Amino acid sequence: MHTLSPLPPFIRLRQIFEAQMRCAITEAETREEVLEEMEERMRNMERMYLKRITDEVKMNERKMDAKIDMLHQTGLLESERTTEEEEEEEEYVGDALKFAVTRPAHCVIE
């Protein structure tokens, strides 16, 4: 009966090296896939957060307008706001919203 001779050490080392390289490549590819998935999740969260903030600002504006209208109807608020004052307020709200949207994620306070 003929027995197989063991592989020379340099061939065995080469096989081990190639196996380790395949493992390292697979790990790098997996990490890249996970990174891409997490980036997409973060973008989705950012969009949801921005929509929620925008909706909240709009709701607060409607609520404030309704309160001002009620004050006008009851006569407690006599003078109408000027167009200039309204424009200044809209600009302020817009700037505040831009700041909330454009600041880096690490600056968000929860």
Buried (B, 14 or more C-beta within 10 A) or exposed (E): EEEEEEEEEEEEEEEEEEEEEEEEEEEEEEEEEEEEEEEEEEEEEEEEBEEEEEEEBEEEEEEEEEEEEEEBEEEEBEEEEEEEEEEEEEEEBEEEBEEBEEEEEEEEEE
